[in-house]
Amino acid sequence: MNLQSRLDDSASPGFSASAGPIEQVRYGCALGALASVIAIEGAIPITHCGPGCAQKQFHALSGVSGYQGGEFHVPSTNIGNKEVIFGGADRLDELIGSTLKVMEAELYVVQSGCVPGLVGDDVGNVVQGWQRRDVPIVFAETLGYRGTNFTGHETVVRAILDQYVATQPGPAPETRKGLVNVWSLLPYQNPFWRGDLAEIRRILEGIGLTVNILFGPASEGLAEWRAIPSAELNIVLSPWLGLSIARRLQEVYGQPVLHEPAIPIGARATAAFLRKVGEAVGADPERVERFIGREERSYYHYLRDFAHFYAGCTSQYRLPSEINIVSESAYALALAKFFVGDLGLNPGVIVLTENPPESERAAIAQAFRDLAPGVDGAPAFEPDGFRARKLITRKARVGEYPILFGSTWEAAAAGAIGAPLVEISYPATDEVVLARSYVGYRGALQLLERTYTTVVRQSTEENPETAFS
């Protein structure tokens, strides 16, 4: 395919990238799901892969995604030519034994990479030998060439559910009233996952629920994982990630699934979400409304003050009227609904970067319809940075002031269209992120702060005289 045909093909919404090289890739390989294991308190990944693979995956996801940091102590076989020729099963068996001696954990997750997959190492057989000795250990085939860290994440989660959660001793689990499992953002891939999961937990607890948030510092670790079968509801807050896991739990434990493709941002979306959850689990409606009322009083107090700036500074600053997004689908949908539905911006170019399974794309695209009454978005599925940039810069704009939400790589595109850039997706190298959140009630206020600080800063840099006018 020549260059011009690449550009022509990428110009239409809903374009699905063809196989081949990808410029400025926005995800890791399936082995990168080791970051999901690291995000579980009490779990340690053990990687069976080539030299440096584990280190590169974690530091790529943690380091250039808001400099999140994190505990990185990952045993690896670091297999080389010898294991390619003779197999690496014995080396893996030796590594597991050594790890058990020096690293204490509640759960060990063995992940295999490309090389053992190519040479045919029977990783499952090695791990099963340790399972028969009552070692809390599971295995997951996260071969790098089979998928991304998104699909690898689901592979690892299913391995933990099938080989660890489902094998817990004792009587069959009983459903606990008000206990819910939440499946949402991909740890480390999204720069704000820690703060976002904490806010999601906070608002669900606010209406009286007990929450298995499962990942990050807001979670109680593997105790929550062991409690998964007792939940009365699985909540999927994502266009597609986690949906297959929730459906699997529905098959095994009979747990119903509440799928909300858009993570709620702002009072309107969050209140609607909480009411829907409350109805699904039979929560006390008065308690639900009391919590929503308290949160909305605080939220709208701040929003009232923000409205003074938003309505009164249009002549001083060039406030954006069109939102453009380059991000994974979960954040792209949440941002689009908030800025279009609540703030009245027009939808521009929306590029979804995580290369989701073909089977999920129609449903994802449908979720972008009706961002506001009579206003639809038309997302393009495009993991290639070159194509994404062309989609943004080639859009005709008449009388629009654009803003761009994306990654560090969108700086050139933002400059080309004169748009402020707010980094919200991987890679993010101009943001240092600790506990910041952009979802729910409190997160929406932080999102508005960050967005319009960027807008004001760019306006004053372009026209310094506006700074004190």
C-alpha positions as CSV (number, residue, x, y, z in Angstrom):
1,M,0.0,0.0,0.0
2,N,1.5,3.4,-1.0
3,L,1.6,6.4,1.2
4,Q,-1.3,8.2,-0.5
5,S,-3.5,5.2,-0.2
6,R,-2.6,4.9,3.5
7,L,-3.8,8.5,4.0
8,D,-7.0,8.0,2.0
9,D,-7.9,4.8,3.9
10,S,-7.4,6.5,7.3
11,A,-9.6,9.5,6.5
12,S,-12.9,7.8,7.2
13,P,-14.3,7.2,10.7
14,G,-14.4,3.6,11.8
15,F,-11.3,2.7,9.8
16,S,-9.6,-0.4,11.1
17,A,-5.9,-0.5,10.9
18,S,-4.4,-3.2,8.6
19,A,-1.6,-5.5,9.7
20,G,1.9,-4.1,9.4
21,P,4.3,-1.7,11.1
22,I,2.7,0.8,13.5
23,E,4.2,4.3,14.1
24,Q,4.1,5.6,17.7
25,V,2.4,2.5,19.2
26,R,0.1,3.2,22.2
27,Y,0.3,-0.1,24.1
28,G,2.6,-2.9,25.2
29,C,2.6,-6.5,24.2
30,A,0.7,-9.2,26.0
31,L,3.5,-9.7,28.5
32,G,3.0,-6.2,29.6
33,A,0.1,-7.5,31.7
34,L,2.7,-8.1,34.3
35,A,1.8,-4.5,35.3
36,S,-1.7,-5.8,36.1
37,V,-0.2,-8.3,38.5
38,I,2.0,-5.7,40.1
39,A,-1.1,-3.6,40.7
40,I,-2.6,-6.4,42.9
41,E,-1.4,-6.1,46.5
42,G,0.2,-9.4,47.5
43,A,0.8,-10.7,44.0
44,I,4.2,-11.2,42.2
45,P,4.7,-11.9,38.5
46,I,7.3,-14.5,37.4
47,T,8.2,-14.1,33.7
48,H,9.4,-16.8,31.4
49,C,10.8,-14.8,28.5
50,G,13.8,-13.3,26.8
51,P,16.4,-11.0,28.5
52,G,15.0,-7.6,29.3
53,C,11.5,-8.2,28.1
54,A,9.9,-7.8,31.6
55,Q,11.9,-4.8,32.5
56,K,11.2,-3.0,29.2
57,Q,7.4,-3.7,29.4
58,F,7.0,-2.4,32.9
59,H,9.2,0.7,32.6
60,A,7.5,1.5,29.3
61,L,4.1,1.4,30.9
62,S,5.1,3.0,34.2
63,G,7.8,5.4,33.2
64,V,6.4,7.1,30.2
65,S,2.8,7.0,31.5
66,G,2.9,9.9,34.0
67,Y,6.1,8.6,35.8
68,Q,3.9,6.5,38.0
69,G,6.7,4.4,39.5
70,G,5.7,1.2,41.3
71,E,7.3,-1.9,42.9
72,F,9.3,-3.6,40.2
73,H,10.7,-6.9,41.5
74,V,10.0,-9.4,38.8
75,P,11.9,-12.7,38.6
76,S,12.6,-13.7,35.0
77,T,14.2,-16.7,33.4
78,N,15.9,-14.4,30.8
79,I,16.2,-17.3,28.5
80,G,18.7,-17.3,25.6
81,N,20.1,-19.5,22.8
82,K,20.5,-22.6,25.0
83,E,16.8,-22.6,26.0
84,V,15.8,-21.9,22.4
85,I,17.6,-25.1,21.4
86,F,16.9,-27.4,24.4
87,G,13.8,-25.8,25.9
88,G,13.5,-23.7,29.0
89,A,11.1,-25.6,31.2
90,D,13.8,-26.8,33.6
91,R,15.1,-23.2,34.0
92,L,11.6,-22.0,34.8
93,D,11.1,-24.7,37.4
94,E,14.4,-23.7,39.0
95,L,13.4,-20.0,39.0
96,I,10.0,-20.7,40.7
97,G,11.8,-22.7,43.4
98,S,14.3,-19.8,44.0
99,T,11.6,-17.2,44.0
100,L,9.6,-19.0,46.7
101,K,12.7,-18.9,48.9
102,V,13.5,-15.2,48.6
103,M,10.2,-13.5,47.7
104,E,7.1,-13.7,49.9
105,A,3.7,-13.3,48.3
106,E,0.1,-14.5,48.6
107,L,0.0,-15.3,44.9
108,Y,2.6,-15.9,42.1
109,V,1.6,-15.4,38.5
110,V,3.8,-17.1,35.9
111,Q,3.7,-15.4,32.5
112,S,5.2,-16.8,29.4
113,G,6.6,-14.6,26.6
114,C,7.4,-15.0,22.9
115,V,10.4,-17.3,23.0
116,P,8.9,-20.1,25.1
117,G,5.8,-19.9,23.0
118,L,7.8,-20.3,19.8
119,V,9.9,-23.2,21.1
120,G,6.9,-25.0,22.8
121,D,7.8,-24.9,26.4
122,D,5.0,-26.6,28.5
123,V,4.7,-23.8,31.0
124,G,1.4,-25.1,32.3
125,N,2.8,-28.5,33.2
126,V,5.7,-26.9,35.2
127,V,3.3,-24.6,37.1
128,Q,0.9,-27.5,37.8
129,G,3.7,-29.3,39.5
130,W,4.0,-26.5,42.0
131,Q,0.2,-26.2,42.3
132,R,0.0,-29.9,43.4
133,R,2.3,-28.9,46.3
134,D,-0.3,-26.3,47.4
135,V,1.8,-23.3,46.2
136,P,-0.4,-20.4,45.4
137,I,0.7,-20.0,41.8
138,V,-1.0,-19.7,38.4
139,F,0.1,-19.4,34.9
140,A,-1.0,-17.3,31.9
141,E,0.2,-17.5,28.3
142,T,1.0,-13.9,27.5
143,L,2.9,-14.4,24.3
144,G,3.8,-11.0,23.0
145,Y,2.9,-11.8,19.4
146,R,-0.6,-12.9,20.3
147,G,-1.9,-9.6,21.5
148,T,-1.5,-6.4,23.5
149,N,-1.3,-5.7,27.2
150,F,-5.1,-5.1,27.0
151,T,-5.7,-8.7,25.9
152,G,-2.9,-9.9,28.1
153,H,-4.6,-8.3,31.1
154,E,-7.8,-10.3,30.4
155,T,-5.7,-13.5,30.0
156,V,-4.0,-12.9,33.4
157,V,-7.3,-12.1,35.2
158,R,-9.0,-15.2,33.8
159,A,-6.0,-17.3,35.0
160,I,-6.3,-15.9,38.5
161,L,-10.0,-16.5,38.6
162,D,-9.8,-20.1,37.2
163,Q,-6.7,-21.3,39.0
164,Y,-6.7,-19.3,42.3
165,V,-10.1,-17.9,43.1
166,A,-12.1,-20.9,42.0
167,T,-9.9,-23.3,43.9
168,Q,-10.2,-21.7,47.3
169,P,-11.0,-24.3,50.0
170,G,-14.2,-24.2,52.0
171,P,-17.9,-24.3,51.3
172,A,-19.4,-22.8,48.1
173,P,-19.4,-19.0,48.3
174,E,-22.6,-17.3,49.4
175,T,-23.8,-14.0,47.9
176,R,-23.1,-11.0,50.1
177,K,-25.7,-8.3,49.9
178,G,-24.3,-5.1,48.6
179,L,-20.9,-6.5,47.4
180,V,-19.9,-5.6,43.8
181,N,-16.9,-6.3,41.6
182,V,-15.7,-3.5,39.4
183,W,-13.9,-4.0,36.1
184,S,-12.6,-0.9,34.6
185,L,-9.3,0.9,33.7
186,L,-6.2,-0.9,32.7
187,P,-3.5,-0.5,35.4
188,Y,-0.5,1.6,34.4
189,Q,-1.7,1.9,30.8
190,N,-4.0,4.8,31.9
191,P,-1.9,7.4,33.8
192,F,-4.8,8.2,36.2
193,W,-6.0,4.6,37.0
194,R,-5.0,4.8,40.7
195,G,-6.9,8.0,41.5
196,D,-9.8,7.0,39.2
197,L,-10.3,3.6,40.9
198,A,-10.2,5.3,44.3
199,E,-12.9,7.7,43.2
200,I,-15.0,4.9,41.8
201,R,-14.7,3.1,45.0
202,R,-15.6,6.2,47.0
203,I,-18.8,7.0,45.2
204,L,-20.0,3.4,45.3
205,E,-19.3,3.1,49.0
206,G,-21.1,6.4,49.4
207,I,-24.4,4.7,48.4
208,G,-23.8,1.9,50.8
209,L,-22.0,-0.8,48.8
210,T,-19.0,-2.9,49.5
211,V,-16.6,-2.7,46.6
212,N,-14.0,-5.1,45.2
213,I,-12.0,-2.6,43.2
214,L,-9.3,-5.3,42.8
215,F,-6.3,-3.2,41.7
216,G,-4.2,-0.4,43.1
217,P,-3.8,1.3,46.5
218,A,-7.6,1.6,46.9
219,S,-7.9,-2.2,46.9
220,E,-7.4,-4.6,49.8
221,G,-5.5,-6.9,47.5
222,L,-6.1,-10.6,47.2
223,A,-8.7,-10.6,49.9
224,E,-11.0,-8.8,47.4
225,W,-10.1,-11.3,44.7
226,R,-11.1,-14.2,47.0
227,A,-14.4,-12.5,47.6
228,I,-15.2,-12.1,43.9
229,P,-17.6,-15.2,43.8
230,S,-19.6,-13.7,46.7
231,A,-20.5,-10.5,44.8
232,E,-24.1,-9.9,43.7
233,L,-23.1,-7.8,40.7
234,N,-20.2,-7.3,38.3
235,I,-19.9,-3.7,37.1
236,V,-18.0,-3.1,33.8
237,L,-17.0,0.5,33.4
238,S,-15.4,0.4,30.0
239,P,-16.5,0.1,26.4
240,W,-15.1,-3.5,26.2
241,L,-12.2,-4.2,28.6
242,G,-13.4,-6.5,31.4
243,L,-16.7,-7.4,29.6
244,S,-15.6,-10.9,28.7
245,I,-14.4,-11.4,32.3
246,A,-17.8,-10.4,33.7
247,R,-19.6,-12.6,31.3
248,R,-17.4,-15.5,32.4
249,L,-18.3,-14.8,36.1
250,Q,-22.0,-14.7,35.1
251,E,-21.6,-18.2,33.6
252,V,-19.7,-19.6,36.6
253,Y,-21.4,-18.0,39.5
254,G,-24.7,-16.6,38.1
255,Q,-23.7,-13.0,38.9
256,P,-25.5,-10.4,36.8
257,V,-23.6,-7.9,34.8
258,L,-24.1,-4.1,34.6
259,H,-22.2,-2.8,31.6
260,E,-21.7,1.0,31.5
261,P,-19.4,1.8,28.5
262,A,-18.8,5.4,29.7
263,I,-16.9,5.9,32.9
264,P,-18.9,8.7,34.6
265,I,-17.4,12.2,34.7
266,G,-19.3,15.1,36.3
267,A,-22.5,15.3,38.3
268,R,-25.0,14.4,35.6
269,A,-23.3,11.1,34.5
270,T,-22.2,10.1,38.0
271,A,-25.7,10.5,39.5
272,A,-27.2,8.5,36.6
273,F,-24.6,5.8,37.1
274,L,-25.2,5.6,40.9
275,R,-28.9,5.4,40.5
276,K,-28.5,2.6,38.0
277,V,-26.2,0.6,40.3
278,G,-28.5,1.2,43.2
279,E,-31.4,-0.1,41.4
280,A,-29.5,-3.2,40.2
281,V,-28.5,-4.2,43.7
282,G,-31.6,-3.0,45.5
283,A,-29.8,-0.3,47.5
284,D,-31.8,2.0,49.8
285,P,-33.0,4.7,47.3
286,E,-33.1,7.3,50.1
287,R,-29.4,6.7,50.9
288,V,-28.5,6.9,47.2
289,E,-30.3,10.2,46.8
290,R,-28.8,11.6,50.0
291,F,-25.3,10.9,48.8
292,I,-26.0,12.3,45.4
293,G,-27.4,15.4,47.0
294,R,-24.4,16.0,49.2
295,E,-22.0,15.5,46.3
296,E,-23.9,17.7,43.9
297,R,-24.1,20.5,46.4
298,S,-20.4,20.6,46.6
299,Y,-19.9,20.0,42.9
300,Y,-22.2,22.7,41.7
301,H,-20.8,25.2,44.2
302,Y,-17.4,24.9,42.5
303,L,-19.0,24.8,39.1
304,R,-20.9,28.0,39.9
305,D,-17.6,29.8,40.6
306,F,-16.1,28.2,37.5
307,A,-19.0,29.6,35.4
308,H,-17.8,33.1,36.2
309,F,-14.6,32.4,34.3
310,Y,-16.3,30.3,31.6
311,A,-18.8,32.9,30.7
312,G,-16.8,36.0,31.4
313,C,-13.4,35.3,29.9
314,T,-14.3,34.4,26.3
315,S,-13.0,37.8,25.1
316,Q,-9.8,37.5,27.1
317,Y,-8.9,33.9,26.4
318,R,-9.6,31.7,23.4
319,L,-11.8,29.1,25.0
320,P,-12.1,25.9,22.9
321,S,-15.3,25.1,21.1
322,E,-14.3,21.7,19.6
323,I,-12.9,18.7,21.4
324,N,-10.5,16.3,19.7
325,I,-9.3,13.1,21.4
326,V,-6.6,10.5,20.8
327,S,-6.8,7.9,23.5
328,E,-7.9,4.4,24.5
329,S,-11.7,4.0,24.1
330,A,-12.5,4.1,27.8
331,Y,-11.2,7.6,28.4
332,A,-12.1,8.9,24.9
333,L,-15.8,8.0,25.5
334,A,-15.9,9.5,29.0
335,L,-14.2,12.7,28.0
336,A,-16.4,13.1,24.9
337,K,-19.6,12.7,26.9
338,F,-18.5,15.2,29.5
339,F,-17.2,17.9,27.3
340,V,-19.9,17.6,24.6
341,G,-22.9,16.7,26.9
342,D,-22.1,19.0,29.9
343,L,-20.0,21.8,28.5
344,G,-21.4,22.1,25.0
345,L,-18.2,21.6,22.9
346,N,-18.6,20.2,19.4
347,P,-17.1,16.7,18.8
348,G,-14.1,16.8,16.4
349,V,-11.8,14.0,15.6
350,I,-11.9,11.1,18.0
351,V,-9.2,8.4,17.6
352,L,-9.2,5.2,19.6
353,T,-5.7,3.8,20.0
354,E,-5.8,0.5,21.8
355,N,-6.6,-1.6,18.7
356,P,-9.6,-3.5,20.3
357,P,-10.9,-6.8,19.1
358,E,-12.8,-6.6,15.8
359,S,-15.8,-8.3,17.5
360,E,-16.2,-5.3,19.9
361,R,-15.7,-2.4,17.5
362,A,-19.3,-2.0,16.4
363,A,-20.5,-1.8,20.0
364,I,-17.7,0.7,20.8
365,A,-18.7,2.9,17.9
366,Q,-22.3,2.7,18.9
367,A,-21.4,4.0,22.4
368,F,-20.2,7.3,20.8
369,R,-23.7,8.0,19.5
370,D,-25.8,10.6,21.3
371,L,-23.0,12.3,23.2
372,A,-25.6,15.0,23.6
373,P,-29.1,15.2,22.3
374,G,-28.8,15.1,18.5
375,V,-25.0,15.1,18.6
376,D,-23.0,11.9,17.6
377,G,-19.3,11.2,17.6
378,A,-17.7,9.1,14.9
379,P,-14.6,7.4,16.3
380,A,-11.7,6.1,14.2
381,F,-10.0,2.9,15.3
382,E,-6.4,3.8,14.7
383,P,-3.3,2.7,16.7
384,D,-0.9,4.3,14.2
385,G,0.4,7.7,15.3
386,F,1.1,8.9,11.7
387,R,-2.5,8.2,10.6
388,A,-3.9,9.7,13.8
389,R,-2.0,12.9,13.2
390,K,-3.3,13.2,9.6
391,L,-6.9,12.6,10.8
392,I,-6.6,15.6,13.1
393,T,-4.7,18.0,10.9
394,R,-6.8,17.3,7.8
395,K,-10.1,18.0,9.4
396,A,-11.7,21.2,8.0
397,R,-12.4,23.7,10.7
398,V,-14.4,26.9,10.2
399,G,-14.9,29.1,13.2
400,E,-13.9,26.4,15.7
401,Y,-11.3,26.8,18.5
402,P,-10.0,23.2,18.9
403,I,-8.6,21.6,22.0
404,L,-6.7,18.2,21.8
405,F,-6.7,15.5,24.5
406,G,-4.1,13.0,23.8
407,S,-0.6,11.8,24.5
408,T,2.9,13.4,24.3
409,W,3.0,12.4,20.7
410,E,0.1,14.7,19.8
411,A,2.2,17.8,20.5
412,A,2.9,18.2,16.8
413,A,-0.7,17.8,15.8
414,A,-1.8,20.2,18.5
415,G,0.7,22.8,17.2
416,A,-0.4,22.3,13.6
417,I,-4.1,23.1,14.4
418,G,-3.3,25.7,17.1
419,A,-4.9,23.7,19.9
420,P,-3.9,23.4,23.6
421,L,-2.8,19.9,24.4
422,V,-4.0,18.1,27.6
423,E,-2.1,14.8,28.1
424,I,-4.6,12.1,29.2
425,S,-3.3,9.0,27.4
426,Y,-0.2,6.8,27.0
427,P,2.5,7.9,26.6
428,A,2.4,11.0,28.9
429,T,5.9,12.4,29.6
430,D,4.9,16.0,30.5
431,E,2.7,14.9,33.4
432,V,3.7,13.5,36.8
433,V,0.7,11.6,38.1
434,L,0.3,10.3,41.7
435,A,-3.3,10.1,42.9
436,R,-5.0,12.5,40.4
437,S,-8.4,11.5,39.1
438,Y,-10.5,12.7,36.3
439,V,-13.7,10.7,37.0
440,G,-16.7,11.0,39.2
441,Y,-17.5,14.2,41.0
442,R,-14.1,15.2,42.4
443,G,-12.3,14.0,39.3
444,A,-14.4,16.2,37.0
445,L,-13.4,19.3,39.0
446,Q,-9.7,18.3,38.6
447,L,-10.2,17.8,34.9
448,L,-11.7,21.2,34.5
449,E,-8.8,22.8,36.4
450,R,-6.2,21.0,34.3
451,T,-8.0,21.7,31.0
452,Y,-8.6,25.4,31.5
453,T,-5.2,26.0,33.1
454,T,-3.7,24.7,29.9
455,V,-6.0,26.9,27.8
456,V,-5.2,30.0,29.8
457,R,-1.5,29.3,29.8
458,Q,-1.4,28.9,26.0
459,S,-3.5,32.0,25.5
460,T,-1.2,34.1,27.6
461,E,1.9,32.7,25.9
462,E,0.5,33.6,22.5
463,N,-0.8,37.0,23.7
464,P,1.2,38.1,26.9
465,E,-0.9,41.3,27.2
466,T,-4.0,39.2,28.2
467,A,-2.3,38.0,31.4
468,F,-3.1,41.1,33.3
469,S,-6.0,42.6,31.3
